[in-house]
Amino acid sequence: MSVPTSRALLIAAEQVRTQYRNMPTAFISNAVVSLILCVALREAVPLPRLGWWLCAAYAWVLGRFLLWRAFKRADPPASDIAVWGAYGLAGSALNGIMTERRSDSAFPAGTRKTDGRTCISATGLLTP
């Protein structure tokens, strides 16, 4: 059974809107968890290194907040939603890359449990 193009567009638009509705939870939790992680690692990792890592995490949080706010202000119609979906995907992919790079530079050897390629692959699979 084939879905009409206009209906498919409306479904895709609602998926992107849902992605943006969930963004505040994602960026607020990222900010809180990043701070908790820095506190937990303060004796195992040099403080300047943790400071740079936290700055990178908060720069991502700020970028996602600004993207979310721009989306809310634009309130794009379904016909213009694809570009916003691409922005959301790019932000998620960037977070995966940053997580990999931050963990390379900040965390003691043997404590890393993520792989940036996995983060990017999961982003590609989970983003509409």
ABEGO torsion letter per residue (X at the ends): XBBBAAAAAAAAAAAAAAAAAAAAAAAAAAAAAAAAAAAAAAAABBAAAAAAAAAAAAAAAAAAAAAAAAAAAAGBBAAAAAAAAAAAAAAAAAAAAAAAAAAAAABBBGABABBAAAAAAAAAAABX
